[in-house]
Amino acid sequence: MNSLMNIYRMPGEVLQQVASREKALRKKQGFSQEELAQLAGVSLGSLRRFEQTGRISFDSLVAISFALRCEDELDGLFAKPGYSSIEEVIADARKSR
């Protein structure tokens, strides 16, 4: 059922959820908005807007993720789907040549 609910999420909801998780992690690590903005090299206004609206440039989001030491979580974005059979592995290898 959870994956079915994900189908109906809207982009704005995802933005808000990411911003909410960032804010919680920032607070857990003991950073004020000012401290995190400085550490990440982003403007305080950008960080505040992100936490309020979920909107931020991707460059700034990556910088914030490094400052919060969670950059590895970005590796899953647009990740190549797994294979379901050896035939798919072989076909993909042939396409890559």
PyMOL CGO cylinders between C-alpha atoms (Angstrom):
from pymol import cmd
from pymol.cgo import CYLINDER

trace = [
    CYLINDER, 0.00, 0.00, 0.00, 2.87, 2.41, 0.75, 0.3, 1, 1, 1, 1, 1, 1,
    CYLINDER, 2.87, 2.41, 0.75, 4.20, 2.21, -2.82, 0.3, 1, 1, 1, 1, 1, 1,
    CYLINDER, 4.20, 2.21, -2.82, 0.68, 2.87, -4.11, 0.3, 1, 1, 1, 1, 1, 1,
    CYLINDER, 0.68, 2.87, -4.11, 0.52, 6.00, -1.98, 0.3, 1, 1, 1, 1, 1, 1,
    CYLINDER, 0.52, 6.00, -1.98, 3.83, 7.18, -3.45, 0.3, 1, 1, 1, 1, 1, 1,
    CYLINDER, 3.83, 7.18, -3.45, 2.25, 7.17, -6.90, 0.3, 1, 1, 1, 1, 1, 1,
    CYLINDER, 2.25, 7.17, -6.90, -0.16, 9.89, -5.80, 0.3, 1, 1, 1, 1, 1, 1,
    CYLINDER, -0.16, 9.89, -5.80, 2.37, 12.22, -4.17, 0.3, 1, 1, 1, 1, 1, 1,
    CYLINDER, 2.37, 12.22, -4.17, 2.75, 15.58, -5.79, 0.3, 1, 1, 1, 1, 1, 1,
    CYLINDER, 2.75, 15.58, -5.79, 6.10, 17.29, -6.48, 0.3, 1, 1, 1, 1, 1, 1,
    CYLINDER, 6.10, 17.29, -6.48, 5.34, 19.99, -3.92, 0.3, 1, 1, 1, 1, 1, 1,
    CYLINDER, 5.34, 19.99, -3.92, 4.82, 17.34, -1.26, 0.3, 1, 1, 1, 1, 1, 1,
    CYLINDER, 4.82, 17.34, -1.26, 8.18, 15.79, -2.04, 0.3, 1, 1, 1, 1, 1, 1,
    CYLINDER, 8.18, 15.79, -2.04, 9.87, 19.21, -1.82, 0.3, 1, 1, 1, 1, 1, 1,
    CYLINDER, 9.87, 19.21, -1.82, 8.29, 19.84, 1.56, 0.3, 1, 1, 1, 1, 1, 1,
    CYLINDER, 8.29, 19.84, 1.56, 9.20, 16.39, 2.86, 0.3, 1, 1, 1, 1, 1, 1,
    CYLINDER, 9.20, 16.39, 2.86, 12.84, 16.77, 1.84, 0.3, 1, 1, 1, 1, 1, 1,
    CYLINDER, 12.84, 16.77, 1.84, 12.99, 20.22, 3.43, 0.3, 1, 1, 1, 1, 1, 1,
    CYLINDER, 12.99, 20.22, 3.43, 11.40, 18.89, 6.60, 0.3, 1, 1, 1, 1, 1, 1,
    CYLINDER, 11.40, 18.89, 6.60, 13.94, 16.06, 6.82, 0.3, 1, 1, 1, 1, 1, 1,
    CYLINDER, 13.94, 16.06, 6.82, 16.81, 18.51, 6.23, 0.3, 1, 1, 1, 1, 1, 1,
    CYLINDER, 16.81, 18.51, 6.23, 15.53, 20.80, 8.98, 0.3, 1, 1, 1, 1, 1, 1,
    CYLINDER, 15.53, 20.80, 8.98, 15.20, 17.91, 11.43, 0.3, 1, 1, 1, 1, 1, 1,
    CYLINDER, 15.20, 17.91, 11.43, 18.73, 16.72, 10.63, 0.3, 1, 1, 1, 1, 1, 1,
    CYLINDER, 18.73, 16.72, 10.63, 20.10, 20.26, 10.96, 0.3, 1, 1, 1, 1, 1, 1,
    CYLINDER, 20.10, 20.26, 10.96, 18.54, 20.58, 14.40, 0.3, 1, 1, 1, 1, 1, 1,
    CYLINDER, 18.54, 20.58, 14.40, 19.65, 17.10, 15.46, 0.3, 1, 1, 1, 1, 1, 1,
    CYLINDER, 19.65, 17.10, 15.46, 23.23, 18.01, 14.56, 0.3, 1, 1, 1, 1, 1, 1,
    CYLINDER, 23.23, 18.01, 14.56, 22.90, 21.22, 16.56, 0.3, 1, 1, 1, 1, 1, 1,
    CYLINDER, 22.90, 21.22, 16.56, 23.24, 23.74, 13.73, 0.3, 1, 1, 1, 1, 1, 1,
    CYLINDER, 23.24, 23.74, 13.73, 21.36, 27.00, 13.55, 0.3, 1, 1, 1, 1, 1, 1,
    CYLINDER, 21.36, 27.00, 13.55, 20.24, 28.10, 10.11, 0.3, 1, 1, 1, 1, 1, 1,
    CYLINDER, 20.24, 28.10, 10.11, 23.02, 30.69, 10.10, 0.3, 1, 1, 1, 1, 1, 1,
    CYLINDER, 23.02, 30.69, 10.10, 25.68, 28.11, 10.98, 0.3, 1, 1, 1, 1, 1, 1,
    CYLINDER, 25.68, 28.11, 10.98, 24.55, 25.62, 8.35, 0.3, 1, 1, 1, 1, 1, 1,
    CYLINDER, 24.55, 25.62, 8.35, 24.28, 28.28, 5.66, 0.3, 1, 1, 1, 1, 1, 1,
    CYLINDER, 24.28, 28.28, 5.66, 27.83, 29.40, 6.39, 0.3, 1, 1, 1, 1, 1, 1,
    CYLINDER, 27.83, 29.40, 6.39, 29.17, 25.86, 6.56, 0.3, 1, 1, 1, 1, 1, 1,
    CYLINDER, 29.17, 25.86, 6.56, 27.48, 24.92, 3.27, 0.3, 1, 1, 1, 1, 1, 1,
    CYLINDER, 27.48, 24.92, 3.27, 28.42, 28.16, 1.54, 0.3, 1, 1, 1, 1, 1, 1,
    CYLINDER, 28.42, 28.16, 1.54, 24.82, 29.06, 0.71, 0.3, 1, 1, 1, 1, 1, 1,
    CYLINDER, 24.82, 29.06, 0.71, 23.00, 32.24, 1.57, 0.3, 1, 1, 1, 1, 1, 1,
    CYLINDER, 23.00, 32.24, 1.57, 20.93, 32.32, 4.72, 0.3, 1, 1, 1, 1, 1, 1,
    CYLINDER, 20.93, 32.32, 4.72, 17.97, 33.43, 2.62, 0.3, 1, 1, 1, 1, 1, 1,
    CYLINDER, 17.97, 33.43, 2.62, 18.28, 30.36, 0.39, 0.3, 1, 1, 1, 1, 1, 1,
    CYLINDER, 18.28, 30.36, 0.39, 18.37, 28.03, 3.39, 0.3, 1, 1, 1, 1, 1, 1,
    CYLINDER, 18.37, 28.03, 3.39, 15.41, 29.75, 5.02, 0.3, 1, 1, 1, 1, 1, 1,
    CYLINDER, 15.41, 29.75, 5.02, 13.40, 29.62, 1.79, 0.3, 1, 1, 1, 1, 1, 1,
    CYLINDER, 13.40, 29.62, 1.79, 14.27, 25.94, 1.41, 0.3, 1, 1, 1, 1, 1, 1,
    CYLINDER, 14.27, 25.94, 1.41, 13.09, 25.07, 4.90, 0.3, 1, 1, 1, 1, 1, 1,
    CYLINDER, 13.09, 25.07, 4.90, 9.86, 27.04, 4.40, 0.3, 1, 1, 1, 1, 1, 1,
    CYLINDER, 9.86, 27.04, 4.40, 8.97, 26.11, 0.82, 0.3, 1, 1, 1, 1, 1, 1,
    CYLINDER, 8.97, 26.11, 0.82, 11.17, 23.19, -0.18, 0.3, 1, 1, 1, 1, 1, 1,
    CYLINDER, 11.17, 23.19, -0.18, 12.60, 25.21, -3.07, 0.3, 1, 1, 1, 1, 1, 1,
    CYLINDER, 12.60, 25.21, -3.07, 16.37, 25.50, -3.55, 0.3, 1, 1, 1, 1, 1, 1,
    CYLINDER, 16.37, 25.50, -3.55, 18.89, 25.14, -6.35, 0.3, 1, 1, 1, 1, 1, 1,
    CYLINDER, 18.89, 25.14, -6.35, 20.31, 21.67, -6.80, 0.3, 1, 1, 1, 1, 1, 1,
    CYLINDER, 20.31, 21.67, -6.80, 23.85, 23.04, -6.27, 0.3, 1, 1, 1, 1, 1, 1,
    CYLINDER, 23.85, 23.04, -6.27, 22.81, 24.43, -2.90, 0.3, 1, 1, 1, 1, 1, 1,
    CYLINDER, 22.81, 24.43, -2.90, 21.03, 21.22, -1.94, 0.3, 1, 1, 1, 1, 1, 1,
    CYLINDER, 21.03, 21.22, -1.94, 24.18, 19.24, -2.68, 0.3, 1, 1, 1, 1, 1, 1,
    CYLINDER, 24.18, 19.24, -2.68, 26.28, 21.70, -0.64, 0.3, 1, 1, 1, 1, 1, 1,
    CYLINDER, 26.28, 21.70, -0.64, 23.87, 21.39, 2.29, 0.3, 1, 1, 1, 1, 1, 1,
    CYLINDER, 23.87, 21.39, 2.29, 23.94, 17.60, 2.08, 0.3, 1, 1, 1, 1, 1, 1,
    CYLINDER, 23.94, 17.60, 2.08, 27.76, 17.68, 2.28, 0.3, 1, 1, 1, 1, 1, 1,
    CYLINDER, 27.76, 17.68, 2.28, 27.65, 20.05, 5.24, 0.3, 1, 1, 1, 1, 1, 1,
    CYLINDER, 27.65, 20.05, 5.24, 25.24, 17.70, 7.02, 0.3, 1, 1, 1, 1, 1, 1,
    CYLINDER, 25.24, 17.70, 7.02, 27.36, 14.68, 6.02, 0.3, 1, 1, 1, 1, 1, 1,
    CYLINDER, 27.36, 14.68, 6.02, 24.53, 12.94, 4.21, 0.3, 1, 1, 1, 1, 1, 1,
    CYLINDER, 24.53, 12.94, 4.21, 25.78, 13.31, 0.63, 0.3, 1, 1, 1, 1, 1, 1,
    CYLINDER, 25.78, 13.31, 0.63, 25.73, 9.54, 0.10, 0.3, 1, 1, 1, 1, 1, 1,
    CYLINDER, 25.73, 9.54, 0.10, 21.94, 9.72, 0.11, 0.3, 1, 1, 1, 1, 1, 1,
    CYLINDER, 21.94, 9.72, 0.11, 22.12, 11.58, -3.21, 0.3, 1, 1, 1, 1, 1, 1,
    CYLINDER, 22.12, 11.58, -3.21, 23.59, 8.49, -4.89, 0.3, 1, 1, 1, 1, 1, 1,
    CYLINDER, 23.59, 8.49, -4.89, 20.13, 6.97, -5.18, 0.3, 1, 1, 1, 1, 1, 1,
    CYLINDER, 20.13, 6.97, -5.18, 18.79, 9.78, -7.37, 0.3, 1, 1, 1, 1, 1, 1,
    CYLINDER, 18.79, 9.78, -7.37, 18.09, 8.50, -10.86, 0.3, 1, 1, 1, 1, 1, 1,
    CYLINDER, 18.09, 8.50, -10.86, 19.90, 5.29, -10.01, 0.3, 1, 1, 1, 1, 1, 1,
    CYLINDER, 19.90, 5.29, -10.01, 19.99, 2.66, -12.70, 0.3, 1, 1, 1, 1, 1, 1,
    CYLINDER, 19.99, 2.66, -12.70, 17.27, 0.10, -12.01, 0.3, 1, 1, 1, 1, 1, 1,
    CYLINDER, 17.27, 0.10, -12.01, 18.34, -3.37, -11.03, 0.3, 1, 1, 1, 1, 1, 1,
    CYLINDER, 18.34, -3.37, -11.03, 18.19, -6.32, -13.36, 0.3, 1, 1, 1, 1, 1, 1,
    CYLINDER, 18.19, -6.32, -13.36, 15.53, -8.98, -13.12, 0.3, 1, 1, 1, 1, 1, 1,
    CYLINDER, 15.53, -8.98, -13.12, 17.33, -11.56, -15.25, 0.3, 1, 1, 1, 1, 1, 1,
    CYLINDER, 17.33, -11.56, -15.25, 20.71, -12.43, -16.72, 0.3, 1, 1, 1, 1, 1, 1,
    CYLINDER, 20.71, -12.43, -16.72, 19.24, -11.70, -20.15, 0.3, 1, 1, 1, 1, 1, 1,
    CYLINDER, 19.24, -11.70, -20.15, 18.74, -8.07, -19.14, 0.3, 1, 1, 1, 1, 1, 1,
    CYLINDER, 18.74, -8.07, -19.14, 22.37, -7.87, -17.99, 0.3, 1, 1, 1, 1, 1, 1,
    CYLINDER, 22.37, -7.87, -17.99, 23.59, -9.25, -21.31, 0.3, 1, 1, 1, 1, 1, 1,
    CYLINDER, 23.59, -9.25, -21.31, 21.30, -6.99, -23.36, 0.3, 1, 1, 1, 1, 1, 1,
    CYLINDER, 21.30, -6.99, -23.36, 22.44, -3.93, -21.41, 0.3, 1, 1, 1, 1, 1, 1,
    CYLINDER, 22.44, -3.93, -21.41, 26.10, -4.86, -21.89, 0.3, 1, 1, 1, 1, 1, 1,
    CYLINDER, 26.10, -4.86, -21.89, 25.55, -5.19, -25.65, 0.3, 1, 1, 1, 1, 1, 1,
    CYLINDER, 25.55, -5.19, -25.65, 23.90, -1.75, -25.80, 0.3, 1, 1, 1, 1, 1, 1,
    CYLINDER, 23.90, -1.75, -25.80, 26.87, -0.21, -24.00, 0.3, 1, 1, 1, 1, 1, 1,
    CYLINDER, 26.87, -0.21, -24.00, 29.36, -1.38, -26.63, 0.3, 1, 1, 1, 1, 1, 1,
]
cmd.load_cgo(trace, "trace")
